[in-house]
Every structure is written in structure tokens, then in C-alpha cells.
Amino acid sequence: MIKAYVFPGQGAQFVGMGKDLYDKSSKAKDMFHKANNILKFKISDIMFDGTDEDLRQTKVTQPAVFLHSVVLAELLEDFQPILVAGHSLGEFSALVANKVLSFEDGLRLVAKRATAMQKACEMQPGTMAAVIGADDKLIEEVCASIKDKVVVPANYNCPGQLVISGTLEGVEEASKKLVEAGARRVLPLKVGGAFHSPLMEPARVELAEAINATKFNEGICPIYQNVTGQSVNDPEIIKKNLISQLTSPVLWTQTMSNMIAAGVRSVVEVGPGTVLQGLFKKIDKNMELVSATI
């Protein structure tokens, strides 16, 4: 039975995250202290004792989720991955877990990604909305029909759940059209901007410079990347896909289907929450789904 390890993205954070790891392990303590030094603020204090509002700041959320996931993976005694994947931000956690990136370089890139995305959000306000109970093709057609405003499919999360992203006006118009076309629900998301859309182009350019200046190794196992939903182990292709990720949709439905086609029957979610397990369950009810624990 092939086991895959998957890593969650932004939105999985919660107050107190990582405190159990810190308390149980000297290795975890060292990694949290190193993260505080690299980030130049005490992210451990915010993760352990901050407020929900503190954790929702993009510059905190992204490194916090990354840190929790990577520390947990490091502490797993039987961690010998054959396949890994991460949802959006989680792709960076997966790349550290499979040794493509060092912990330090991964954290620096995540911090750069977070600040670059925040700046892009301030330059061009945007939003996202989850479309429930509509066919992917219908959503794609509705988004394509809106010519004068930016709105695109952003996260293919699972069959019947797709997130759209764009300008405030674009998402509002698409939401109305989708409800009229038969979508069961369209739920506005509490996010800081239009992630995985063309509005993230300034962030993509900024992150590309940092990624191209960072050493990427050949991984100990392949990673299924968001941009293609396909298995990759070539460092240069991984870099290219990681740069494209900010302005491209997250093909998570396709990633899950391709993993299952490759023989995956067991999935371990490494990091806060159980969102990814819930998405796999929508694809295959017989999949063995667990949260990583130490």
C-alpha cells in the first residue's frame, strides 16, 4: 500500500499550534528558536499564545503553518515518504520534508512569499469565494464570460468545490451568475486578497527572484505540484512550477486523482487541521486517512 504525506495551506492555523511539539522535543525547540531568529520576530509566542487576529496576518499565518508542518514531519519516527504534496503554501512544507529545500531556505522563501503577497493585496484589492455544488466546467465558463473584470478559478479543491479569485467586482459578478446558473452556494471567503490569480503577478515576480537565488536539491521522493497536479523530482522544474503557483490555480482535485491512480491508498496529513483529509474523502471514501502525531 502506497502512503502519501500531504501538507495543509493557509487557513489551517489555530491558537496554540505547535506548543505540544515544542514542549515534547528539544529538536522542536531548536527549530522554533531558529525560526524566531530568521523571521526577526517571535513567531513561537504568536503561535502559542497569540489571538486569532494575530494569526490571521499573512506575514504570520504562512510561516506559522509552514513551521508547524515541518517541525512535525521532522519529529515523525517512521517518516520515509514515497510521495508528498502540499496545498498552496503547503507545497513549501512538502519540499522541505522531502529534502528539496533546507528548513532555513524554506522558511525564508515562505516569509518572502507572505510579504510579497501582502504587498500585492495592498496594491490591488481582491477577494475569493468558494463555489459549492457546481460543475468545474460551468465555473470556468462563467469566469471566462466576464471580460472587463478579473475573476478566475483559483483552487480546484475537490469535485463540487472550487474557489474563484479576482477583483471585488469580478468575484461579485461571477458569484451572482453562478447562483443563477444553479450553483448550490457561493460563499465569500475571509481572505486578504485574490490569491492564485493574475492580481498576484507583482508577488510572483518578487518571489521568482528569491526562488532562483535559492539552492534546490533533488528530493528523496517525488512531489505532486499544484500547477500541474503531476509528479515531479527535477529541481529546475520544481522551481519553475513553484514560481508559477502564485498566479495559477491549485489543481488539488487533479493532484488527488493522480495520486490515487499511482496507487496511493493511505494519506497522512502533516500539520494543523484535517482539511485535506476531508477533500480526499470526497474523492475516495475507502482511503485510509490519518493526522500525523508524535
Summary of the structure (lengths in Angstrom):
residues: 294
radius of gyration: 18.2
end to end distance: 21.8
largest distance: 55.7
contacts: 1061
relative contact order: 0.17
helix: 51%
strand: 17%
